[in-house]
Amino acid sequence: MNLKIKVAASAILLMVGTVALAAPHLTPQQCNEYPFKQPVGEITHAQLQQELAELEATGYNPTANDVYYPRNLQKAERMLRIEYRHDCRPNITGGKTAG
């Protein structure tokens, strides 16, 4: 029974990862929101929930009995930074911003 649960959980994580990769890129609004831009003032509960959702979209699971914490969290944060750089920074070609 335990093996079946692990297989099912792995399949779900694989599907979530596939959906995250197939999902559209960050929108301009998302690029200008927390966690990509440091907020001024206190961080709200809604902003923390948004950050957690972004981390979970990369495959991070905060509820798992994670023996590799904080390494898995740091990996998810790196993946978010890569996504941000890909989707939010202007393309530079020949010293000029493309577009």
C-alpha positions as CSV (number, residue, x, y, z in Angstrom):
1,M,0.0,0.0,0.0
2,N,2.8,2.4,0.9
3,L,4.4,1.8,-2.5
4,K,1.1,2.7,-4.3
5,I,0.9,6.0,-2.4
6,K,4.5,6.8,-3.4
7,V,3.9,6.0,-7.0
8,A,0.6,8.0,-7.0
9,A,2.4,11.0,-5.4
10,S,5.2,10.8,-7.9
11,A,2.8,10.8,-10.8
12,I,1.0,13.8,-9.4
13,L,4.2,15.7,-8.9
14,L,5.2,14.8,-12.5
15,M,1.9,16.1,-13.8
16,V,2.2,19.3,-11.8
17,G,5.8,19.8,-13.1
18,T,4.6,19.3,-16.7
19,V,1.7,21.8,-16.2
20,A,4.1,24.3,-14.7
21,L,6.4,24.0,-17.7
22,A,3.6,24.3,-20.1
23,A,2.1,27.2,-18.3
24,P,2.4,30.7,-19.9
25,H,5.4,32.8,-19.0
26,L,5.2,35.5,-16.3
27,T,3.1,38.5,-17.2
28,P,4.4,42.0,-16.9
29,Q,2.3,42.5,-13.8
30,Q,3.8,39.3,-12.2
31,C,7.2,40.6,-13.0
32,N,6.6,43.7,-11.0
33,E,5.1,41.9,-7.9
34,Y,6.6,40.2,-4.9
35,P,8.7,38.0,-4.8
36,F,10.4,39.3,-7.9
37,K,10.5,42.9,-6.7
38,Q,11.4,43.8,-3.2
39,P,8.3,45.4,-1.6
40,V,8.4,48.7,0.3
41,G,7.0,48.2,3.8
42,E,5.7,45.1,5.4
43,I,5.1,41.9,3.4
44,T,1.4,40.9,3.5
45,H,0.0,37.5,4.0
46,A,-1.3,37.5,0.4
47,Q,2.2,38.2,-0.8
48,L,3.6,35.3,1.2
49,Q,0.9,33.1,-0.3
50,Q,1.8,34.2,-3.8
51,E,5.5,33.5,-3.2
52,L,4.7,30.0,-1.9
53,A,2.5,29.4,-4.9
54,E,5.4,30.4,-7.2
55,L,7.7,28.1,-5.3
56,E,5.2,25.2,-5.5
57,A,4.9,25.8,-9.3
58,T,8.6,24.9,-9.6
59,G,7.9,21.6,-7.8
60,Y,8.7,22.6,-4.2
61,N,6.6,20.9,-1.6
62,P,6.7,22.6,1.8
63,T,4.6,19.9,3.5
64,A,6.8,17.0,2.6
65,N,9.1,15.4,5.2
66,D,12.0,16.9,3.4
67,V,15.3,15.6,4.5
68,Y,17.0,17.9,1.9
69,Y,15.6,21.1,3.4
70,P,16.8,23.9,2.9
71,R,18.5,22.6,-0.3
72,N,15.1,22.0,-2.1
73,L,13.8,25.4,-1.1
74,Q,17.0,27.1,-2.5
75,K,16.7,25.1,-5.7
76,A,13.1,26.3,-6.1
77,E,14.2,29.9,-5.5
78,R,17.0,29.5,-8.1
79,M,14.4,28.2,-10.6
80,L,12.2,31.2,-9.9
81,R,15.1,33.6,-10.5
82,I,15.9,31.9,-13.8
83,E,12.2,32.2,-14.8
84,Y,12.2,35.9,-13.8
85,R,15.4,36.6,-15.8
86,H,13.9,34.8,-18.9
87,D,10.5,36.4,-18.8
88,C,11.0,39.8,-17.2
89,R,14.3,41.3,-18.2
90,P,14.5,42.9,-21.6
91,N,16.3,41.1,-24.4
92,I,19.6,42.9,-25.1
93,T,21.0,42.7,-28.6
94,G,23.8,44.9,-29.8
95,G,23.7,47.1,-26.8
96,K,20.1,48.1,-27.4
97,T,16.9,46.7,-25.9
98,A,15.1,44.6,-28.4
99,G,11.4,45.3,-29.0
